[in-house]
Amino acid sequence: MDQGTVIEIAQRALAVMVYLAAPILGLSLIVGIAVSVFQATTQIQEQTLTFVPKIIAVIAAICLFGQWMLRIMVEYIQDLFSHINEFIR
């Protein structure tokens, strides 16, 4: 296995990771901005108010996108294992 193959595998793994993390991070960002705006307008500076909605949003995102994320990961791993003979040579 040469350096180009290793770099290609690593790049694809990172791309899949970013692709899978994007919906969760995006939803968490939207909820964080909404909570920040709410805190700024009401002047409530409670620390738990920022974390609890984000945690709930992440759990909801995993419930919504979990099946899709699992399918993408399984397809990536199956593709990786199906080409393992080419990587060994």
Distance bins in CASP14 RR format, pairs under 12 A and 6 or more apart:
PFRMAT RR
TARGET T0000
AUTHOR 0000-0000-0000
RMODE 2
METHOD distances of the structure
MODEL  1
1 7 0 0 0 0 0 1 0 0 0 0 0
1 8 0 0 0 0 0 1 0 0 0 0 0
1 9 0 0 0 0 1 0 0 0 0 0 0
1 10 0 0 0 0 0 1 0 0 0 0 0
1 83 0 0 0 0 0 1 0 0 0 0 0
1 84 0 0 0 0 0 1 0 0 0 0 0
1 85 0 0 0 0 0 1 0 0 0 0 0
1 86 0 0 0 0 1 0 0 0 0 0 0
1 87 1 0 1 0 0 0 0 0 0 0 0
1 88 1 0 0 1 0 0 0 0 0 0 0
1 89 1 0 0 1 0 0 0 0 0 0 0
2 8 0 0 0 0 1 0 0 0 0 0 0
2 9 0 0 0 0 0 1 0 0 0 0 0
2 86 0 0 0 0 0 1 0 0 0 0 0
2 87 0 0 0 0 1 0 0 0 0 0 0
2 88 0 0 0 0 0 1 0 0 0 0 0
2 89 0 0 0 0 1 0 0 0 0 0 0
3 9 0 0 0 0 0 1 0 0 0 0 0
3 10 0 0 0 0 0 1 0 0 0 0 0
4 10 0 0 0 0 1 0 0 0 0 0 0
4 11 0 0 0 0 1 0 0 0 0 0 0
4 12 0 0 0 0 0 1 0 0 0 0 0
4 87 0 0 0 0 0 1 0 0 0 0 0
5 11 0 0 0 0 0 1 0 0 0 0 0
5 12 0 0 0 0 0 1 0 0 0 0 0
5 80 0 0 0 0 0 1 0 0 0 0 0
5 83 0 0 0 0 1 0 0 0 0 0 0
5 84 0 0 0 0 0 1 0 0 0 0 0
5 86 0 0 0 0 1 0 0 0 0 0 0
5 87 1 0 0 1 0 0 0 0 0 0 0
5 88 0 0 0 0 0 1 0 0 0 0 0
5 89 0 0 0 0 1 0 0 0 0 0 0
6 12 0 0 0 0 0 1 0 0 0 0 0
6 13 0 0 0 0 0 1 0 0 0 0 0
6 87 0 0 0 0 1 0 0 0 0 0 0
7 13 0 0 0 0 0 1 0 0 0 0 0
7 14 0 0 0 0 0 1 0 0 0 0 0
8 14 0 0 0 0 0 1 0 0 0 0 0
8 15 0 0 0 0 0 1 0 0 0 0 0
8 80 0 0 0 0 0 1 0 0 0 0 0
8 83 0 0 0 0 0 1 0 0 0 0 0
8 86 0 0 0 0 0 1 0 0 0 0 0
8 87 0 0 0 0 1 0 0 0 0 0 0
9 15 0 0 0 0 0 1 0 0 0 0 0
9 16 0 0 0 0 0 1 0 0 0 0 0
9 76 0 0 0 0 0 1 0 0 0 0 0
9 77 0 0 0 0 0 1 0 0 0 0 0
9 79 0 0 0 0 0 1 0 0 0 0 0
9 80 1 0 0 1 0 0 0 0 0 0 0
9 81 0 0 0 0 0 1 0 0 0 0 0
9 83 0 0 0 0 1 0 0 0 0 0 0
9 84 0 0 0 0 0 1 0 0 0 0 0
9 86 0 0 0 0 0 1 0 0 0 0 0
9 87 1 0 0 1 0 0 0 0 0 0 0
10 16 0 0 0 0 0 1 0 0 0 0 0
10 17 0 0 0 0 0 1 0 0 0 0 0
10 80 0 0 0 0 0 1 0 0 0 0 0
11 17 0 0 0 0 0 1 0 0 0 0 0
11 18 0 0 0 0 0 1 0 0 0 0 0
12 18 0 0 0 0 0 1 0 0 0 0 0
12 19 0 0 0 0 0 1 0 0 0 0 0
12 72 0 0 0 0 0 1 0 0 0 0 0
12 75 0 0 0 0 0 1 0 0 0 0 0
12 76 1 0 0 1 0 0 0 0 0 0 0
12 77 0 0 0 0 0 1 0 0 0 0 0
12 79 0 0 0 0 1 0 0 0 0 0 0
12 80 0 0 0 0 1 0 0 0 0 0 0
12 83 0 0 0 0 0 1 0 0 0 0 0
13 19 0 0 0 0 0 1 0 0 0 0 0
13 20 0 0 0 0 0 1 0 0 0 0 0
13 72 0 0 0 0 0 1 0 0 0 0 0
13 73 0 0 0 0 0 1 0 0 0 0 0
13 76 1 0 0 1 0 0 0 0 0 0 0
13 77 0 0 0 0 0 1 0 0 0 0 0
13 79 0 0 0 0 0 1 0 0 0 0 0
13 80 0 0 0 0 1 0 0 0 0 0 0
14 20 0 0 0 0 0 1 0 0 0 0 0
14 21 0 0 0 0 0 1 0 0 0 0 0
14 76 0 0 0 0 0 1 0 0 0 0 0
15 21 0 0 0 0 0 1 0 0 0 0 0
15 22 0 0 0 0 0 1 0 0 0 0 0
15 72 0 0 0 0 0 1 0 0 0 0 0
15 76 0 0 0 0 1 0 0 0 0 0 0
16 22 0 0 0 0 0 1 0 0 0 0 0
16 69 0 0 0 0 1 0 0 0 0 0 0
16 71 0 0 0 0 0 1 0 0 0 0 0
16 72 1 0 0 1 0 0 0 0 0 0 0
16 73 1 0 0 1 0 0 0 0 0 0 0
16 74 0 0 0 0 0 1 0 0 0 0 0
16 75 0 0 0 0 1 0 0 0 0 0 0
16 76 1 0 1 0 0 0 0 0 0 0 0
16 77 0 0 0 0 1 0 0 0 0 0 0
16 79 0 0 0 0 1 0 0 0 0 0 0
16 80 0 0 0 0 1 0 0 0 0 0 0
17 24 0 0 0 0 0 1 0 0 0 0 0
17 25 0 0 0 0 0 1 0 0 0 0 0
17 69 0 0 0 0 0 1 0 0 0 0 0
17 72 0 0 0 0 0 1 0 0 0 0 0
17 73 0 0 0 0 1 0 0 0 0 0 0
17 76 0 0 0 0 1 0 0 0 0 0 0
18 24 0 0 0 0 0 1 0 0 0 0 0
18 25 0 0 0 0 1 0 0 0 0 0 0
18 26 0 0 0 0 0 1 0 0 0 0 0
18 72 0 0 0 0 0 1 0 0 0 0 0
19 25 0 0 0 0 0 1 0 0 0 0 0
19 65 0 0 0 0 0 1 0 0 0 0 0
19 68 0 0 0 0 0 1 0 0 0 0 0
19 69 0 0 0 0 1 0 0 0 0 0 0
19 71 0 0 0 0 0 1 0 0 0 0 0
19 72 1 0 0 1 0 0 0 0 0 0 0
19 73 0 0 0 0 0 1 0 0 0 0 0
19 75 0 0 0 0 0 1 0 0 0 0 0
19 76 0 0 0 0 1 0 0 0 0 0 0
20 61 0 0 0 0 0 1 0 0 0 0 0
20 62 0 0 0 0 0 1 0 0 0 0 0
20 65 0 0 0 0 1 0 0 0 0 0 0
20 66 0 0 0 0 1 0 0 0 0 0 0
20 68 0 0 0 0 1 0 0 0 0 0 0
20 69 1 0 1 0 0 0 0 0 0 0 0
20 70 0 0 0 0 1 0 0 0 0 0 0
20 71 0 0 0 0 0 1 0 0 0 0 0
20 72 1 0 0 1 0 0 0 0 0 0 0
20 73 1 0 0 1 0 0 0 0 0 0 0
20 74 0 0 0 0 0 1 0 0 0 0 0
20 75 0 0 0 0 0 1 0 0 0 0 0
20 76 0 0 0 0 1 0 0 0 0 0 0
21 27 0 0 0 0 0 1 0 0 0 0 0
21 28 0 0 0 0 0 1 0 0 0 0 0
21 29 0 0 0 0 0 1 0 0 0 0 0
21 58 0 0 0 0 0 1 0 0 0 0 0
21 61 0 0 0 0 0 1 0 0 0 0 0
21 62 0 0 0 0 0 1 0 0 0 0 0
21 65 0 0 0 0 0 1 0 0 0 0 0
21 69 0 0 0 0 1 0 0 0 0 0 0
21 72 0 0 0 0 0 1 0 0 0 0 0
21 73 0 0 0 0 0 1 0 0 0 0 0
22 28 0 0 0 0 0 1 0 0 0 0 0
22 29 0 0 0 0 0 1 0 0 0 0 0
22 61 0 0 0 0 0 1 0 0 0 0 0
22 65 0 0 0 0 1 0 0 0 0 0 0
22 68 0 0 0 0 0 1 0 0 0 0 0
22 69 0 0 0 0 0 1 0 0 0 0 0
22 72 0 0 0 0 0 1 0 0 0 0 0
23 29 0 0 0 0 0 1 0 0 0 0 0
23 30 0 0 0 0 0 1 0 0 0 0 0
23 57 0 0 0 0 0 1 0 0 0 0 0
23 58 0 0 0 0 0 1 0 0 0 0 0
23 60 0 0 0 0 0 1 0 0 0 0 0
23 61 1 0 1 0 0 0 0 0 0 0 0
23 62 0 0 0 0 1 0 0 0 0 0 0
23 63 0 0 0 0 0 1 0 0 0 0 0
23 64 1 0 0 1 0 0 0 0 0 0 0
23 65 1 0 1 0 0 0 0 0 0 0 0
23 66 0 0 0 0 1 0 0 0 0 0 0
23 68 0 0 0 0 1 0 0 0 0 0 0
23 69 0 0 0 0 1 0 0 0 0 0 0
23 72 0 0 0 0 0 1 0 0 0 0 0
24 30 0 0 0 0 0 1 0 0 0 0 0
24 31 0 0 0 0 0 1 0 0 0 0 0
24 54 0 0 0 0 0 1 0 0 0 0 0
24 55 0 0 0 0 0 1 0 0 0 0 0
24 57 0 0 0 0 1 0 0 0 0 0 0
24 58 1 0 1 0 0 0 0 0 0 0 0
24 59 0 0 0 0 1 0 0 0 0 0 0
24 60 0 0 0 0 1 0 0 0 0 0 0
24 61 1 0 1 0 0 0 0 0 0 0 0
24 62 1 0 0 1 0 0 0 0 0 0 0
24 63 0 0 0 0 0 1 0 0 0 0 0
24 64 0 0 0 0 1 0 0 0 0 0 0
24 65 1 0 0 1 0 0 0 0 0 0 0
24 66 0 0 0 0 1 0 0 0 0 0 0
24 68 0 0 0 0 0 1 0 0 0 0 0
24 69 0 0 0 0 1 0 0 0 0 0 0
25 31 0 0 0 0 0 1 0 0 0 0 0
25 32 0 0 0 0 0 1 0 0 0 0 0
25 54 0 0 0 0 0 1 0 0 0 0 0
25 57 0 0 0 0 0 1 0 0 0 0 0
25 58 0 0 0 0 1 0 0 0 0 0 0
25 61 0 0 0 0 1 0 0 0 0 0 0
25 65 0 0 0 0 0 1 0 0 0 0 0
26 32 0 0 0 0 1 0 0 0 0 0 0
26 33 0 0 0 0 0 1 0 0 0 0 0
26 54 0 0 0 0 0 1 0 0 0 0 0
26 57 0 0 0 0 1 0 0 0 0 0 0
26 58 0 0 0 0 0 1 0 0 0 0 0
26 61 0 0 0 0 1 0 0 0 0 0 0
26 65 0 0 0 0 0 1 0 0 0 0 0
27 33 0 0 0 0 0 1 0 0 0 0 0
27 34 0 0 0 0 0 1 0 0 0 0 0
27 53 0 0 0 0 0 1 0 0 0 0 0
27 54 0 0 0 0 1 0 0 0 0 0 0
27 55 0 0 0 0 0 1 0 0 0 0 0
27 56 0 0 0 0 0 1 0 0 0 0 0
27 57 1 0 1 0 0 0 0 0 0 0 0
27 58 1 0 0 1 0 0 0 0 0 0 0
27 59 0 0 0 0 0 1 0 0 0 0 0
27 60 1 0 0 1 0 0 0 0 0 0 0
27 61 1 0 1 0 0 0 0 0 0 0 0
27 62 0 0 0 0 1 0 0 0 0 0 0
27 63 0 0 0 0 0 1 0 0 0 0 0
27 64 0 0 0 0 1 0 0 0 0 0 0
27 65 0 0 0 0 1 0 0 0 0 0 0
28 34 0 0 0 0 0 1 0 0 0 0 0
28 35 0 0 0 0 0 1 0 0 0 0 0
28 50 0 0 0 0 0 1 0 0 0 0 0
28 51 0 0 0 0 0 1 0 0 0 0 0
28 53 0 0 0 0 1 0 0 0 0 0 0
28 54 1 0 1 0 0 0 0 0 0 0 0
28 55 0 0 0 0 1 0 0 0 0 0 0
28 56 0 0 0 0 0 1 0 0 0 0 0
28 57 1 0 1 0 0 0 0 0 0 0 0
28 58 1 0 1 0 0 0 0 0 0 0 0
28 59 0 0 0 0 0 1 0 0 0 0 0
28 60 0 0 0 0 0 1 0 0 0 0 0
28 61 1 0 0 1 0 0 0 0 0 0 0
28 62 0 0 0 0 0 1 0 0 0 0 0
29 35 0 0 0 0 0 1 0 0 0 0 0
29 36 0 0 0 0 0 1 0 0 0 0 0
29 54 0 0 0 0 1 0 0 0 0 0 0
29 57 0 0 0 0 1 0 0 0 0 0 0
29 58 0 0 0 0 0 1 0 0 0 0 0
29 61 0 0 0 0 0 1 0 0 0 0 0
30 36 0 0 0 0 0 1 0 0 0 0 0
30 37 0 0 0 0 0 1 0 0 0 0 0
30 53 0 0 0 0 0 1 0 0 0 0 0
30 54 0 0 0 0 0 1 0 0 0 0 0
30 57 1 0 0 1 0 0 0 0 0 0 0
30 58 0 0 0 0 0 1 0 0 0 0 0
30 60 0 0 0 0 0 1 0 0 0 0 0
30 61 0 0 0 0 0 1 0 0 0 0 0
31 37 0 0 0 0 0 1 0 0 0 0 0
31 38 0 0 0 0 0 1 0 0 0 0 0
31 49 0 0 0 0 0 1 0 0 0 0 0
31 50 0 0 0 0 1 0 0 0 0 0 0
31 51 0 0 0 0 0 1 0 0 0 0 0
31 52 0 0 0 0 0 1 0 0 0 0 0
31 53 1 0 1 0 0 0 0 0 0 0 0
31 54 1 0 1 0 0 0 0 0 0 0 0
31 55 0 0 0 0 1 0 0 0 0 0 0
31 56 0 0 0 0 1 0 0 0 0 0 0
31 57 1 0 1 0 0 0 0 0 0 0 0
31 58 0 0 0 0 1 0 0 0 0 0 0
31 59 0 0 0 0 0 1 0 0 0 0 0
31 60 0 0 0 0 1 0 0 0 0 0 0
31 61 0 0 0 0 1 0 0 0 0 0 0
32 38 0 0 0 0 1 0 0 0 0 0 0
32 39 0 0 0 0 1 0 0 0 0 0 0
32 40 0 0 0 0 0 1 0 0 0 0 0
32 49 0 0 0 0 0 1 0 0 0 0 0
32 50 1 0 0 1 0 0 0 0 0 0 0
32 51 0 0 0 0 1 0 0 0 0 0 0
32 52 0 0 0 0 0 1 0 0 0 0 0
32 53 1 0 0 1 0 0 0 0 0 0 0
32 54 1 0 1 0 0 0 0 0 0 0 0
32 55 0 0 0 0 0 1 0 0 0 0 0
32 56 0 0 0 0 0 1 0 0 0 0 0
32 57 0 0 0 0 1 0 0 0 0 0 0
32 58 0 0 0 0 0 1 0 0 0 0 0
33 39 0 0 0 0 0 1 0 0 0 0 0
33 40 0 0 0 0 0 1 0 0 0 0 0
33 50 0 0 0 0 0 1 0 0 0 0 0
33 53 0 0 0 0 0 1 0 0 0 0 0
33 54 0 0 0 0 0 1 0 0 0 0 0
33 57 0 0 0 0 0 1 0 0 0 0 0
34 40 0 0 0 0 0 1 0 0 0 0 0
34 41 0 0 0 0 0 1 0 0 0 0 0
34 49 0 0 0 0 0 1 0 0 0 0 0
34 50 0 0 0 0 0 1 0 0 0 0 0
34 53 1 0 0 1 0 0 0 0 0 0 0
34 54 0 0 0 0 0 1 0 0 0 0 0
34 57 0 0 0 0 1 0 0 0 0 0 0
35 41 0 0 0 0 0 1 0 0 0 0 0
35 42 0 0 0 0 0 1 0 0 0 0 0
35 44 0 0 0 0 1 0 0 0 0 0 0
35 45 0 0 0 0 0 1 0 0 0 0 0
35 46 0 0 0 0 0 1 0 0 0 0 0
35 47 0 0 0 0 0 1 0 0 0 0 0
35 48 0 0 0 0 0 1 0 0 0 0 0
35 49 1 0 0 1 0 0 0 0 0 0 0
35 50 1 0 1 0 0 0 0 0 0 0 0
35 51 0 0 0 0 1 0 0 0 0 0 0
35 52 0 0 0 0 1 0 0 0 0 0 0
35 53 1 0 1 0 0 0 0 0 0 0 0
35 54 1 0 0 1 0 0 0 0 0 0 0
35 55 0 0 0 0 0 1 0 0 0 0 0
35 56 0 0 0 0 0 1 0 0 0 0 0
35 57 0 0 0 0 1 0 0 0 0 0 0
36 42 0 0 0 0 0 1 0 0 0 0 0
36 44 0 0 0 0 0 1 0 0 0 0 0
36 45 0 0 0 0 0 1 0 0 0 0 0
36 49 0 0 0 0 1 0 0 0 0 0 0
36 50 1 0 0 1 0 0 0 0 0 0 0
36 53 0 0 0 0 0 1 0 0 0 0 0
36 54 0 0 0 0 0 1 0 0 0 0 0
37 44 0 0 0 0 0 1 0 0 0 0 0
37 50 0 0 0 0 0 1 0 0 0 0 0
38 44 1 0 0 1 0 0 0 0 0 0 0
38 45 0 0 0 0 0 1 0 0 0 0 0
38 46 0 0 0 0 0 1 0 0 0 0 0
38 49 1 0 0 1 0 0 0 0 0 0 0
38 50 0 0 0 0 1 0 0 0 0 0 0
38 53 0 0 0 0 1 0 0 0 0 0 0
39 45 1 0 0 1 0 0 0 0 0 0 0
39 46 1 0 0 1 0 0 0 0 0 0 0
39 47 0 0 0 0 0 1 0 0 0 0 0
39 48 0 0 0 0 0 1 0 0 0 0 0
39 49 1 0 0 1 0 0 0 0 0 0 0
39 50 1 0 0 1 0 0 0 0 0 0 0
39 53 0 0 0 0 0 1 0 0 0 0 0
40 49 0 0 0 0 0 1 0 0 0 0 0
40 50 0 0 0 0 0 1 0 0 0 0 0
42 49 0 0 0 0 1 0 0 0 0 0 0
43 49 0 0 0 0 0 1 0 0 0 0 0
44 50 0 0 0 0 0 1 0 0 0 0 0
46 52 0 0 0 0 1 0 0 0 0 0 0
46 53 0 0 0 0 0 1 0 0 0 0 0
48 54 0 0 0 0 0 1 0 0 0 0 0
48 55 0 0 0 0 0 1 0 0 0 0 0
49 55 0 0 0 0 0 1 0 0 0 0 0
49 56 0 0 0 0 0 1 0 0 0 0 0
50 56 0 0 0 0 0 1 0 0 0 0 0
50 57 0 0 0 0 0 1 0 0 0 0 0
51 57 0 0 0 0 0 1 0 0 0 0 0
51 58 0 0 0 0 0 1 0 0 0 0 0
52 58 0 0 0 0 0 1 0 0 0 0 0
52 59 0 0 0 0 0 1 0 0 0 0 0
53 59 0 0 0 0 0 1 0 0 0 0 0
53 60 0 0 0 0 0 1 0 0 0 0 0
54 60 0 0 0 0 0 1 0 0 0 0 0
54 61 0 0 0 0 0 1 0 0 0 0 0
55 61 0 0 0 0 0 1 0 0 0 0 0
55 62 0 0 0 0 0 1 0 0 0 0 0
56 62 0 0 0 0 0 1 0 0 0 0 0
56 63 0 0 0 0 0 1 0 0 0 0 0
57 63 0 0 0 0 0 1 0 0 0 0 0
57 64 0 0 0 0 0 1 0 0 0 0 0
57 65 0 0 0 0 0 1 0 0 0 0 0
58 64 0 0 0 0 0 1 0 0 0 0 0
58 65 0 0 0 0 0 1 0 0 0 0 0
58 66 0 0 0 0 0 1 0 0 0 0 0
59 65 0 0 0 0 0 1 0 0 0 0 0
59 66 0 0 0 0 0 1 0 0 0 0 0
60 66 0 0 0 0 0 1 0 0 0 0 0
61 68 0 0 0 0 0 1 0 0 0 0 0
61 69 0 0 0 0 1 0 0 0 0 0 0
62 68 0 0 0 0 0 1 0 0 0 0 0
62 69 1 0 0 1 0 0 0 0 0 0 0
62 70 0 0 0 0 0 1 0 0 0 0 0
63 69 0 0 0 0 0 1 0 0 0 0 0
65 71 0 0 0 0 0 1 0 0 0 0 0
65 72 0 0 0 0 1 0 0 0 0 0 0
65 73 0 0 0 0 0 1 0 0 0 0 0
66 72 0 0 0 0 1 0 0 0 0 0 0
66 73 0 0 0 0 1 0 0 0 0 0 0
66 74 0 0 0 0 0 1 0 0 0 0 0
67 73 0 0 0 0 0 1 0 0 0 0 0
67 74 0 0 0 0 0 1 0 0 0 0 0
68 74 0 0 0 0 0 1 0 0 0 0 0
68 75 0 0 0 0 0 1 0 0 0 0 0
69 75 0 0 0 0 0 1 0 0 0 0 0
69 76 0 0 0 0 0 1 0 0 0 0 0
70 76 0 0 0 0 0 1 0 0 0 0 0
70 77 0 0 0 0 0 1 0 0 0 0 0
71 77 0 0 0 0 0 1 0 0 0 0 0
71 78 0 0 0 0 0 1 0 0 0 0 0
72 78 0 0 0 0 0 1 0 0 0 0 0
72 79 0 0 0 0 0 1 0 0 0 0 0
73 79 0 0 0 0 0 1 0 0 0 0 0
73 80 0 0 0 0 0 1 0 0 0 0 0
74 80 0 0 0 0 0 1 0 0 0 0 0
74 81 0 0 0 0 0 1 0 0 0 0 0
75 81 0 0 0 0 0 1 0 0 0 0 0
75 82 0 0 0 0 0 1 0 0 0 0 0
76 82 0 0 0 0 0 1 0 0 0 0 0
76 83 0 0 0 0 0 1 0 0 0 0 0
77 83 0 0 0 0 0 1 0 0 0 0 0
77 84 0 0 0 0 0 1 0 0 0 0 0
78 84 0 0 0 0 0 1 0 0 0 0 0
79 86 0 0 0 0 0 1 0 0 0 0 0
79 87 0 0 0 0 0 1 0 0 0 0 0
80 86 0 0 0 0 0 1 0 0 0 0 0
80 87 0 0 0 0 1 0 0 0 0 0 0
81 87 0 0 0 0 1 0 0 0 0 0 0
81 88 0 0 0 0 0 1 0 0 0 0 0
83 89 0 0 0 0 0 1 0 0 0 0 0
END
